[in-house]
Amino acid sequence: MEDKENKCIHEGLITESLGNGMFRVRLDNEDLILGYISGKIRRSLIRILPGDRVKVEVSHYDPTKGRIIYRLRNKDKDSKD
């Protein structure tokens, strides 16, 4: 599929929850974008809350919006190494 080549994947932090499955996401490069939940996450009933780390697929054509494709696992601060 050609449209996969036009998207780049970033990691970011959910800062604000908006209505209708939309979120304000601060990317690791400090850009603030509007993210919406992908259909696969919506079907799997995965809950995304402010403070969660996510992977976002951003198009080169509109870098202000992105599709949340994965919620990263939170690493415990008190984990035993």
N, CA, C and O atoms as a Tinker XYZ file with bonds, in Angstrom:
   324  protein
     1  N      0.842000   -1.188000    0.000000    73     2
     2  CA     0.000000    0.000000    0.000000    64     1     3
     3  C      0.882000    1.244000    0.000000    63     2     4     5
     4  O      1.829000    1.344000    0.779000    81     3
     5  N      0.571000    2.164000   -0.857000    73     3     6
     6  CA     1.395000    3.351000   -0.992000    64     5     7
     7  C      1.217000    4.333000    0.158000    63     6     8     9
     8  O      2.167000    5.027000    0.520000    81     7
     9  N      0.015000    4.410000    0.744000    73     7    10
    10  CA    -0.203000    5.413000    1.783000    64     9    11
    11  C      0.553000    5.087000    3.066000    63    10    12    13
    12  O      0.743000    5.975000    3.897000    81    11
    13  N      0.995000    3.833000    3.259000    73    11    14
    14  CA     1.806000    3.499000    4.428000    64    13    15
    15  C      3.156000    4.198000    4.354000    63    14    16    17
    16  O      3.732000    4.541000    5.387000    81    15
    17  N      3.667000    4.413000    3.147000    73    15    18
    18  CA     4.968000    5.048000    2.996000    64    17    19
    19  C      4.928000    6.530000    3.350000    63    18    20    21
    20  O      5.967000    7.109000    3.669000    81    19
    21  N      3.760000    7.154000    3.301000    73    19    22
    22  CA     3.644000    8.582000    3.559000    64    21    23
    23  C      3.382000    8.904000    5.016000    63    22    24    25
    24  O      3.094000   10.055000    5.342000    81    23
    25  N      3.471000    7.930000    5.895000    73    23    26
    26  CA     3.204000    8.164000    7.309000    64    25    27
    27  C      4.448000    7.830000    8.123000    63    26    28    29
    28  O      5.171000    6.884000    7.813000    81    27
    29  N      4.685000    8.614000    9.160000    73    27    30
    30  CA     5.789000    8.302000   10.054000    64    29    31
    31  C      5.224000    8.101000   11.456000    63    30    32    33
    32  O      4.230000    8.723000   11.831000    81    31
    33  N      5.862000    7.236000   12.215000    73    31    34
    34  CA     5.367000    6.851000   13.537000    64    33    35
    35  C      6.197000    7.555000   14.598000    63    34    36    37
    36  O      7.427000    7.500000   14.586000    81    35
    37  N      5.500000    8.218000   15.517000    73    35    38
    38  CA     6.134000    8.911000   16.638000    64    37    39
    39  C      5.571000    8.359000   17.938000    63    38    40    41
    40  O      4.504000    7.745000   17.961000    81    39
    41  N      6.309000    8.590000   19.022000    73    39    42
    42  CA     5.792000    8.273000   20.351000    64    41    43
    43  C      5.474000    9.579000   21.052000    63    42    44    45
    44  O      6.119000   10.602000   20.822000    81    43
    45  N      4.460000    9.524000   21.919000    73    43    46
    46  CA     4.070000   10.735000   22.613000    64    45    47
    47  C      3.305000   10.437000   23.885000    63    46    48    49
    48  O      3.081000    9.281000   24.243000    81    47
    49  N      2.909000   11.498000   24.555000    73    47    50
    50  CA     2.206000   11.418000   25.833000    64    49    51
    51  C      0.848000   12.085000   25.676000    63    50    52    53
    52  O      0.751000   13.192000   25.145000    81    51
    53  N     -0.204000   11.410000   26.139000    73    51    54
    54  CA    -1.547000   11.980000   26.113000    64    53    55
    55  C     -1.613000   13.072000   27.180000    63    54    56    57
    56  O     -1.370000   12.801000   28.356000    81    55
    57  N     -1.934000   14.289000   26.784000    73    55    58
    58  CA    -2.010000   15.381000   27.753000    64    57    59
    59  C     -3.447000   15.755000   28.097000    63    58    60    61
    60  O     -3.723000   16.229000   29.199000    81    59
    61  N     -4.367000   15.539000   27.148000    73    59    62
    62  CA    -5.748000   15.966000   27.378000    64    61    63
    63  C     -6.689000   15.046000   26.613000    63    62    64    65
    64  O     -6.401000   14.644000   25.486000    81    63
    65  N     -7.812000   14.718000   27.235000    73    63    66
    66  CA    -8.822000   13.888000   26.592000    64    65    67
    67  C     -9.936000   14.792000   26.079000    63    66    68    69
    68  O    -10.540000   15.541000   26.846000    81    67
    69  N    -10.202000   14.719000   24.792000    73    67    70
    70  CA   -11.270000   15.494000   24.176000    64    69    71
    71  C    -12.426000   14.544000   23.876000    63    70    72    73
    72  O    -12.306000   13.344000   24.125000    81    71
    73  N    -13.505000   15.031000   23.365000    73    71    74
    74  CA   -14.648000   14.183000   23.090000    64    73    75
    75  C    -14.459000   13.315000   21.856000    63    74    76    77
    76  O    -13.604000   13.589000   21.014000    81    75
    77  N    -15.263000   12.268000   21.759000    73    75    78
    78  CA   -15.366000   11.452000   20.554000    64    77    79
    79  C    -14.091000   10.704000   20.191000    63    78    80    81
    80  O    -13.784000   10.551000   19.009000    81    79
    81  N    -13.345000   10.237000   21.186000    73    79    82
    82  CA   -12.135000    9.464000   20.910000    64    81    83
    83  C    -10.975000   10.277000   20.400000    63    82    84    85
    84  O    -10.094000    9.743000   19.727000    81    83
    85  N    -10.955000   11.566000   20.709000    73    83    86
    86  CA    -9.867000   12.433000   20.267000    64    85    87
    87  C     -9.059000   12.855000   21.493000    63    86    88    89
    88  O     -9.603000   13.027000   22.584000    81    87
    89  N     -7.765000   13.015000   21.293000    73    87    90
    90  CA    -6.855000   13.341000   22.381000    64    89    91
    91  C     -5.839000   14.370000   21.924000    63    90    92    93
    92  O     -5.497000   14.446000   20.743000    81    91
    93  N     -5.354000   15.170000   22.886000    73    91    94
    94  CA    -4.244000   16.076000   22.636000    64    93    95
    95  C     -2.981000   15.296000   23.010000    63    94    96    97
    96  O     -2.868000   14.800000   24.131000    81    95
    97  N     -2.036000   15.186000   22.078000    73    95    98
    98  CA    -0.837000   14.373000   22.274000    64    97    99
    99  C      0.389000   15.255000   22.132000    63    98   100   101
   100  O      0.524000   15.991000   21.155000    81    99
   101  N      1.298000   15.178000   23.124000    73    99   102
   102  CA     2.586000   15.872000   23.030000    64   101   103
   103  C      3.615000   14.832000   22.600000    63   102   104   105
   104  O      3.926000   13.899000   23.341000    81   103
   105  N      4.137000   15.012000   21.389000    73   103   106
   106  CA     5.117000   14.070000   20.857000    64   105   107
   107  C      6.461000   14.256000   21.552000    63   106   108   109
   108  O      6.692000   15.260000   22.227000    81   107
   109  N      7.345000   13.273000   21.377000    73   107   110
   110  CA     8.665000   13.350000   22.002000    64   109   111
   111  C      9.499000   14.507000   21.461000    63   110   112   113
   112  O     10.412000   14.977000   22.139000    81   111
   113  N      9.195000   14.974000   20.242000    73   111   114
   114  CA     9.917000   16.134000   19.705000    64   113   115
   115  C      9.234000   17.453000   20.081000    63   114   116   117
   116  O      9.484000   18.487000   19.462000    81   115
   117  N      8.365000   17.406000   21.105000    73   115   118
   118  CA     7.684000   18.572000   21.696000    64   117   119
   119  C      6.598000   19.174000   20.812000    63   118   120   121
   120  O      6.100000   20.252000   21.137000    81   119
   121  N      6.203000   18.533000   19.709000    73   119   122
   122  CA     5.070000   19.007000   18.922000    64   121   123
   123  C      3.772000   18.602000   19.612000    63   122   124   125
   124  O      3.691000   17.526000   20.205000    81   123
   125  N      2.766000   19.455000   19.533000    73   123   126
   126  CA     1.457000   19.176000   20.107000    64   125   127
   127  C      0.498000   18.916000   18.956000    63   126   128   129
   128  O      0.278000   19.788000   18.116000    81   127
   129  N     -0.080000   17.696000   18.915000    73   127   130
   130  CA    -0.963000   17.333000   17.805000    64   129   131
   131  C     -2.291000   16.834000   18.347000    63   130   132   133
   132  O     -2.445000   16.594000   19.545000    81   131
   133  N     -3.239000   16.685000   17.445000    73   131   134
   134  CA    -4.543000   16.125000   17.760000    64   133   135
   135  C     -4.537000   14.674000   17.302000    63   134   136   137
   136  O     -4.332000   14.393000   16.121000    81   135
   137  N     -4.764000   13.745000   18.241000    73   135   138
   138  CA    -4.743000   12.327000   17.902000    64   137   139
   139  C     -6.120000   11.720000   18.031000    63   138   140   141
   140  O     -6.883000   12.075000   18.929000    81   139
   141  N     -6.440000   10.797000   17.127000    73   139   142
   142  CA    -7.708000   10.086000   17.214000    64   141   143
   143  C     -7.432000    8.593000   17.245000    63   142   144   145
   144  O     -6.426000    8.131000   16.707000    81   143
   145  N     -8.320000    7.844000   17.870000    73   143   146
   146  CA    -8.123000    6.413000   18.077000    64   145   147
   147  C     -8.361000    5.660000   16.779000    63   146   148   149
   148  O     -9.323000    5.937000   16.063000    81   147
   149  N     -7.487000    4.711000   16.475000    73   147   150
   150  CA    -7.684000    3.874000   15.295000    64   149   151
   151  C     -8.820000    2.886000   15.558000    63   150   152   153
   152  O     -9.180000    2.628000   16.706000    81   151
   153  N     -9.368000    2.345000   14.494000    73   151   154
   154  CA   -10.494000    1.420000   14.614000    64   153   155
   155  C    -10.150000    0.149000   15.359000    63   154   156   157
   156  O    -10.995000   -0.410000   16.058000    81   155
   157  N     -8.917000   -0.315000   15.219000    73   155   158
   158  CA    -8.498000   -1.546000   15.895000    64   157   159
   159  C     -8.499000   -1.357000   17.418000    63   158   160   161
   160  O     -8.925000   -2.247000   18.154000    81   159
   161  N     -8.026000   -0.210000   17.884000    73   159   162
   162  CA    -8.037000    0.080000   19.324000    64   161   163
   163  C     -9.471000    0.247000   19.808000    63   162   164   165
   164  O     -9.818000   -0.202000   20.901000    81   163
   165  N    -10.302000    0.890000   18.998000    73   163   166
   166  CA   -11.704000    1.090000   19.362000    64   165   167
   167  C    -12.436000   -0.242000   19.487000    63   166   168   169
   168  O    -13.215000   -0.437000   20.420000    81   167
   169  N    -12.187000   -1.168000   18.544000    73   167   170
   170  CA   -12.826000   -2.484000   18.580000    64   169   171
   171  C    -12.348000   -3.313000   19.757000    63   170   172   173
   172  O    -13.119000   -4.084000   20.329000    81   171
   173  N    -11.078000   -3.161000   20.125000    73   171   174
   174  CA   -10.514000   -3.938000   21.237000    64   173   175
   175  C    -10.874000   -3.365000   22.598000    63   174   176   177
   176  O    -10.514000   -3.940000   23.625000    81   175
   177  N    -11.583000   -2.235000   22.619000    73   175   178
   178  CA   -12.008000   -1.556000   23.849000    64   177   179
   179  C    -10.831000   -1.226000   24.765000    63   178   180   181
   180  O    -10.925000   -1.364000   25.985000    81   179
   181  N     -9.723000   -0.790000   24.166000    73   179   182
   182  CA    -8.556000   -0.379000   24.945000    64   181   183
   183  C     -8.785000    1.039000   25.431000    63   182   184   185
   184  O     -9.061000    1.938000   24.636000    81   183
   185  N     -8.671000    1.237000   26.728000    73   183   186
   186  CA    -8.900000    2.551000   27.321000    64   185   187
   187  C     -7.614000    3.364000   27.285000    63   186   188   189
   188  O     -6.549000    2.877000   27.664000    81   187
   189  N     -7.721000    4.584000   26.835000    73   187   190
   190  CA    -6.591000    5.507000   26.802000    64   189   191
   191  C     -6.939000    6.696000   27.672000    63   190   192   193
   192  O     -7.986000    7.322000   27.504000    81   191
   193  N     -6.052000    7.001000   28.602000    73   191   194
   194  CA    -6.275000    8.073000   29.567000    64   193   195
   195  C     -5.133000    9.082000   29.501000    63   194   196   197
   196  O     -4.050000    8.754000   29.018000    81   195
   197  N     -5.359000   10.303000   29.980000    73   195   198
   198  CA    -4.255000   11.263000   30.051000    64   197   199
   199  C     -3.120000   10.710000   30.911000    63   198   200   201
   200  O     -3.357000   10.158000   31.986000    81   199
   201  N     -1.894000   10.860000   30.433000    73   199   202
   202  CA    -0.726000   10.314000   31.104000    64   201   203
   203  C     -0.203000    9.042000   30.444000    63   202   204   205
   204  O      0.907000    8.607000   30.751000    81   203
   205  N     -0.976000    8.439000   29.548000    73   203   206
   206  CA    -0.535000    7.235000   28.845000    64   205   207
   207  C      0.420000    7.604000   27.721000    63   206   208   209
   208  O      0.296000    8.663000   27.107000    81   207
   209  N      1.378000    6.712000   27.458000    73   207   210
   210  CA     2.277000    6.867000   26.311000    64   209   211
   211  C      1.710000    6.069000   25.153000    63   210   212   213
   212  O      1.254000    4.939000   25.331000    81   211
   213  N      1.737000    6.658000   23.964000    73   211   214
   214  CA     1.137000    6.026000   22.785000    64   213   215
   215  C      2.065000    6.165000   21.576000    63   214   216   217
   216  O      2.972000    6.998000   21.556000    81   215
   217  N      1.808000    5.320000   20.567000    73   215   218
   218  CA     2.441000    5.464000   19.262000    64   217   219
   219  C      1.422000    6.109000   18.345000    63   218   220   221
   220  O      0.261000    5.699000   18.308000    81   219
   221  N      1.857000    7.119000   17.605000    73   219   222
   222  CA     0.969000    7.878000   16.740000    64   221   223
   223  C      1.514000    7.850000   15.318000    63   222   224   225
   224  O      2.707000    8.048000   15.089000    81   223
   225  N      0.624000    7.601000   14.377000    73   223   226
   226  CA     0.976000    7.608000   12.958000    64   225   227
   227  C      0.584000    8.967000   12.393000    63   226   228   229
   228  O     -0.592000    9.329000   12.396000    81   227
   229  N      1.571000    9.720000   11.909000    73   227   230
   230  CA     1.336000   11.079000   11.446000    64   229   231
   231  C      1.614000   11.148000    9.949000    63   230   232   233
   232  O      2.627000   10.637000    9.472000    81   231
   233  N      0.709000   11.783000    9.216000    73   231   234
   234  CA     0.863000   11.936000    7.775000    64   233   235
   235  C      1.774000   13.126000    7.473000    63   234   236   237
   236  O      1.816000   14.098000    8.228000    81   235
   237  N      2.494000   13.035000    6.370000    73   235   238
   238  CA     3.338000   14.153000    5.948000    64   237   239
   239  C      2.490000   15.309000    5.424000    63   238   240   241
   240  O      2.935000   16.457000    5.420000    81   239
   241  N      1.279000   15.010000    4.985000    73   239   242
   242  CA     0.428000   16.040000    4.412000    64   241   243
   243  C     -0.188000   16.942000    5.472000    63   242   244   245
   244  O     -0.354000   18.139000    5.239000    81   243
   245  N     -0.532000   16.387000    6.639000    73   243   246
   246  CA    -1.112000   17.184000    7.723000    64   245   247
   247  C     -0.440000   16.796000    9.039000    63   246   248   249
   248  O     -0.918000   15.897000    9.731000    81   247
   249  N      0.656000   17.456000    9.392000    73   247   250
   250  CA     1.399000   17.079000   10.602000    64   249   251
   251  C      0.738000   17.527000   11.904000    63   250   252   253
   252  O      1.325000   17.343000   12.971000    81   251
   253  N     -0.464000   18.109000   11.857000    73   251   254
   254  CA    -1.143000   18.539000   13.081000    64   253   255
   255  C     -2.103000   17.481000   13.602000    63   254   256   257
   256  O     -2.632000   17.623000   14.705000    81   255
   257  N     -2.341000   16.411000   12.822000    73   255   258
   258  CA    -3.251000   15.351000   13.236000    64   257   259
   259  C     -2.560000   14.008000   13.099000    63   258   260   261
   260  O     -1.686000   13.828000   12.251000    81   259
   261  N     -2.963000   13.065000   13.946000    73   259   262
   262  CA    -2.369000   11.738000   13.875000    64   261   263
   263  C     -3.333000   10.685000   14.364000    63   262   264   265
   264  O     -4.313000   10.983000   15.047000    81   263
   265  N     -3.040000    9.437000   14.003000    73   263   266
   266  CA    -3.881000    8.306000   14.384000    64   265   267
   267  C     -3.149000    7.511000   15.444000    63   266   268   269
   268  O     -2.023000    7.063000   15.228000    81   267
   269  N     -3.794000    7.335000   16.602000    73   267   270
   270  CA    -3.194000    6.575000   17.701000    64   269   271
   271  C     -3.324000    5.099000   17.348000    63   270   272   273
   272  O     -4.432000    4.576000   17.227000    81   271
   273  N     -2.181000    4.428000   17.183000    73   271   274
   274  CA    -2.211000    3.041000   16.735000    64   273   275
   275  C     -1.813000    2.057000   17.822000    63   274   276   277
   276  O     -2.032000    0.857000   17.659000    81   275
   277  N     -1.230000    2.524000   18.938000    73   275   278
   278  CA    -0.767000    1.595000   19.965000    64   277   279
   279  C     -0.622000    2.330000   21.284000    63   278   280   281
   280  O     -0.108000    3.449000   21.322000    81   279
   281  N     -1.075000    1.704000   22.377000    73   279   282
   282  CA    -0.850000    2.257000   23.716000    64   281   283
   283  C      0.304000    1.496000   24.334000    63   282   284   285
   284  O      0.237000    0.276000   24.477000    81   283
   285  N      1.363000    2.201000   24.702000    73   283   286
   286  CA     2.552000    1.566000   25.263000    64   285   287
   287  C      2.304000    1.184000   26.711000    63   286   288   289
   288  O      1.553000    1.844000   27.429000    81   287
   289  N      2.942000    0.126000   27.115000    73   287   290
   290  CA     2.818000   -0.327000   28.505000    64   289   291
   291  C      3.586000    0.615000   29.420000    63   290   292   293
   292  O      4.685000    1.062000   29.089000    81   291
   293  N      2.993000    0.915000   30.582000    73   291   294
   294  CA     3.670000    1.757000   31.566000    64   293   295
   295  C      4.668000    0.900000   32.326000    63   294   296   297
   296  O      4.324000   -0.164000   32.840000    81   295
   297  N      5.907000    1.371000   32.393000    73   295   298
   298  CA     6.927000    0.642000   33.136000    64   297   299
   299  C      6.826000    1.041000   34.599000    63   298   300   301
   300  O      6.744000    2.224000   34.930000    81   299
   301  N      6.832000    0.031000   35.477000    73   299   302
   302  CA     6.751000    0.303000   36.910000    64   301   303
   303  C      8.020000    0.972000   37.376000    63   302   304   305
   304  O      9.119000    0.588000   36.976000    81   303
   305  N      7.868000    1.977000   38.225000    73   303   306
   306  CA     9.043000    2.675000   38.766000    64   305   307
   307  C      9.802000    1.804000   39.758000    63   306   308   309
   308  O     11.019000    1.932000   39.898000    81   307
   309  N      9.089000    0.923000   40.444000    73   307   310
   310  CA     9.709000    0.063000   41.452000    64   309   311
   311  C      9.994000   -1.339000   40.911000    63   310   312   313
   312  O      9.923000   -2.312000   41.661000    81   311
   313  N     10.315000   -1.454000   39.623000    73   311   314
   314  CA    10.552000   -2.778000   39.052000    64   313   315
   315  C     11.884000   -3.316000   39.519000    63   314   316   317
   316  O     12.838000   -2.570000   39.739000    81   315
   317  N     11.928000   -4.635000   39.666000    73   315   318
   318  CA    13.162000   -5.293000   40.117000    64   317   319
   319  C     13.975000   -5.671000   38.911000    63   318   320   321
   320  O     13.467000   -6.329000   38.003000    81   319
   321  N     15.253000   -5.261000   38.881000    73   319   322
   322  CA    16.140000   -5.574000   37.748000    64   321   323
   323  C     16.987000   -6.784000   38.042000    63   322   324
   324  O     17.790000   -7.193000   37.204000    81   323
